[in-house]
Structures are given as structure tokens and as C-alpha cells.
Amino acid sequence: MAFHHSMQTNGEGRSESERRVEAADALLQQTVELLSRRCPPHMLEEAAHDDLVYLRPHLEKALGAIADIERRRDLTDEELARRRAFKMLLAESLF
């Protein structure tokens, strides 16, 4: 049982890559919130695994977008933190 929402973008004036990263981050935050508030404890491990599998393609695209941004300019501290988090979650989604 997955507790994810559809991806939403916002932020007028942002590049497509920036919007993709922000959307993946928002999706990740929504997923964590839903898991922490609405998932029964006895189902948490399975739901979290299902959600990581669902998030995997979004995180991969976001990492690609971060690489695109990095080719154009230096990354902000927030973008660097997102890259670390996305990589960590991708690694966890393999188990």
C-alpha cells in the first residue's frame, strides 16, 4: 500500500530542471508526511518500501536535472543537500 501523491510543480521563472528538482523534493516531503501521519505502524516498513520504489524514477530524473543545473552554474547549498538526500534514498530503494 503506497502513500504517495502525484507530482506538482510551481515556481514561475524557474528553469525546467529547477522545477523538476523542486517537484521531486515536494513529492518526497508529501510521501514522508503521509507515511508518518497516516500509515499504521504495522504497515510502515512495507509502505515505505513501496513508496521508495515509486519515488525512484522521480529521484533519478531530479538527479539528472541537478546535473544539468550544475553544468550551467554552481549549485546552491539547498541543491547540494537535495542531491545528497536523493542519492541516499536511491541507494536505499535497492534493498
N, C-alpha and C positions, 0 to 999 in steps of 0.2 A: 504494500500500500504506500504510494508516494504522496508527499505533501507539498508538491511544487505548484507554482503559478506560471502563467505564460509570461514571456519576456516583454518588458515595456521599455521604450526609450524616451528620453527627454533631453533638454539642453540645447536650445536653439543656438546656432553659431558654433557648434562643436563639429569636429570632423566625424566622418563615418566611423573611423577607428576609435575615437574617443567615446562616441555613443555606444559602440559595441562593448567596450570595456565597462562603461557605466551600467549598461543593461545587464551584463553578466554579474556585476557586483550586486546590483539590486535584486536579481534573481536569487543569488546566493543568500543575501540577507533575509529575503522573504522565506526561503526554504528553512533556514536556521530558526527563524521566529516561529514558523508553523510547527516545526518539529518540537521545539521547546515548549510551546504553549498548548498544542492540540494533540500531540501524539501520545497515546497511552504508554507508560513506561515499559510494559512487556512487549511492545511492538517497536520500540525506538531503534534497536540495532538493525532490524530488517528494513524499516522505513528509511533510515539514514543511508544504508547501502543502496537502496533503490533510488534515492534522490541523488546520490553521488553518480550513479550510472547515468541518470537523466541529465545531470549537470555537465558531464564530461565533454560533450561536443560544444557546449556553450563556453566552457573554460578554455578548451583548445582554440576556439575562434578568438576569444578575448586575448589569449597569449599571442596569437598571430597579430592581432590589432596592436598590442603593446609593442611588438617588434616593429611594426610599421611606424608607430609614433616615434620610437627610438631612432629610426633611420632619419627622421625629419628634425628631431630636436632631442635635448636631454630630457629624461623622464623626471617627473616631479616625485617627491617623497611618497605621495599617495599612490602613484602609479607603480613605483618600486615595491611598495607594500602589497599592492594588489597582485603584482606578478609573483611575489613570494607565496602569497596565500593560494593563488590559483595553481601554482606548481605543486604545492604541498597537497592540495585536495586531489589533483590528478594522480599523484603518487598513491594516495590512499584509495582511490577509486579502482585501483588494480587488484586490491585484495578482496 
